[in-house]
Amino acid sequence: MLVEPFGGPRALYRPEVPVPLPVPDWLARRPSAEVRWLPSQRGYAIHEAGSCAIEVFDPEGGECGTLDLTPAGGCSADTLLTLGVDGSVVRQQGCGLDVFRRLLR
């Protein structure tokens, strides 16, 4: 289980180990990224601020692919992606809002 305490460093917890472990390299290289479990904990969805892409990883950190959600007008500084716990993705740009329900399930 990956834990991100408010304002603190990320740590990895495994049931069989009583102390927090350092995060794996594939995640440590993305210190400011938003990380979410995919539904049923089948992997991770990772989004870097300012990007219109979501990287998908399996539970062990193997890269599965990248989802490009760049809108027709291009990705800009005011484009926000939000990852929902149900696998939905919300893209907001200016006053526009697109909801991709259960995209990452």
Secondary structure, DSSP 8 states (H G I E B T S, - for coil): -EE--TTS--EE--TT-SS-B---HHHHT-TT-EEEE-GGG--EEEE-TT-SEEEEE-TTS-EEEEEE---TT---TTEEEEE-TTS-EEEEETTEEEEETTTT-
